[in-house]
Amino acid sequence: MKNRRIAIAEPDLSELEEANVVEAIRSTWISSNGEFLRRFEREFAAACDCQHALAVSNGTTAIHLALATLNVGPGDEVIVPSMTYIATANAVRYCGAEPVFVDVDPLTWCIDPARIEDAITPHTKGIIPVHLLGHPADMDPILEIAGMHGLWVVEDAAEATFATYRGRRVGSLGRIATFSFYGNKVLTSGEGGAVTFQDPALEQRMRMLRGQGMDPRQRYYFPIIGFNYRMTNVAAAILCGQMDRRGQILDNRRRVVSHYESRLRGIRGVEVRDDAEWATTSPWMFAVLIDAAACGVPRDELARQLEAAGIETRPMFVPIHTLPPYRGNHERRDTSLPVTDRLGHDGIMLPTHTLLSEADVDYVCDSLVAALKGRTVSPGLQRRAA
Ligand SMILES: Cc1ncc(COP(=O)(O)O)c(C=O)c1O
């Protein structure tokens, strides 16, 4: 195919997922009950070394459900990184609580444990470390600080399904963890999410909150206000197929990420994040930082040139403390978040999915290097890539 566009993300769906969906439809169990849902929850909990997993409608509702289960409410503060997708902070606001932003570590790009204690006040209830772009946050010091101050920890693992931290599974480290199965994620059902936890005491309240607050023993009796955050059995059917194929999906994504790393490491003006020695990352979205002072091309100009070459990219997340709904509460604290600002300014995400060949990744890297040198990649090279 000539001049094919390289998408930032594409779901990896096979005949297995298709057959599961057909089975779900034929069974007539298409709403939020059914065998695929039970199977997915069982298998996902086991894959995260957790006692419990509840499937939910998406990764945002997963975080809200976790916080609601922990009774987060008005007047509470929750410590979050500012370098994350907006859902992490929004879920805190859905509870009427305030996110308090902390800078990230320049090595992991995840919340910096050394900056957390300064942000703790008598109103602080918990910490949400985000395992950003597949790399786990440094959880042991975070858990230690939380323990000393009587805070809970909710892992936002939306971007880090199957990552490990010092040999332990992401999703099993905090009091609760949340996942997303959006179309660009490592496992996907289009829209979808999950909540994992070990403590059986959380289960009943979480199930009730997920299902409108209904008493499990009495239909249409609602002792608490809940939400409809359920997943459908059709979405779970897709996820069961993805779980069966996860080894292959992970291998193929890892192949793409490691090819990017070997091609882009050492190029002047391009910074590649190193994995911490204690981390096994999840091969979600590959990103680099562009140092315009070193290479002469700002990130946004590079993105424009890659777009012209048929390559879709994403800028790194805009730091949440700079966004209109959150600017005010950050300004009141008068702290600076220089690493977050740098990532937001210089970070760019490159296409990462299983359908990319080695030649596709070469084409992206060649185009990136050419743009930094003020050249364009010849169409011939592009044709070879496609
Ligand atoms: C870190 C993070 N948290 C939460 C979410 C929200 O997940 P969803 O899009 O499934 O609502 C996402 C992204 O999609 C994310 O990247």
The ligand as a MOL file (V3000), in Angstrom:
LIG
                    3D

  0  0  0     0  0            999 V3000
M  V30 BEGIN CTAB
M  V30 COUNTS 16 16 0 0 0
M  V30 BEGIN ATOM
M  V30 1 C -3.4080 7.2420 33.5140 0
M  V30 2 C -4.8220 7.0850 33.0490 0
M  V30 3 N -5.8090 7.0610 33.9680 0
M  V30 4 C -7.0840 6.9000 33.6200 0
M  V30 5 C -7.4590 6.7500 32.3050 0
M  V30 6 C -8.9100 6.6690 31.9670 0
M  V30 7 O -9.2780 5.5020 31.3070 0
M  V30 8 P -10.5420 5.5060 30.3190 0
M  V30 9 O -10.1500 6.2480 29.0890 0
M  V30 10 O -10.7680 4.0370 30.0830 0
M  V30 11 O -11.6770 6.1350 31.0400 0
M  V30 12 C -6.4650 6.7590 31.3110 0
M  V30 13 C -6.7470 6.6260 29.9070 0
M  V30 14 O -7.2230 6.3330 29.0790 0
M  V30 15 C -5.1140 6.9510 31.6880 0
M  V30 16 O -4.1450 6.9940 30.7690 0
M  V30 END ATOM
M  V30 BEGIN BOND
M  V30 1 1 1 2
M  V30 2 1 2 3
M  V30 3 2 2 15
M  V30 4 2 3 4
M  V30 5 1 4 5
M  V30 6 1 5 6
M  V30 7 2 5 12
M  V30 8 1 6 7
M  V30 9 1 7 8
M  V30 10 2 8 9
M  V30 11 1 8 10
M  V30 12 1 8 11
M  V30 13 1 12 13
M  V30 14 1 12 15
M  V30 15 2 13 14
M  V30 16 1 15 16
M  V30 END BOND
M  V30 END CTAB
M  END
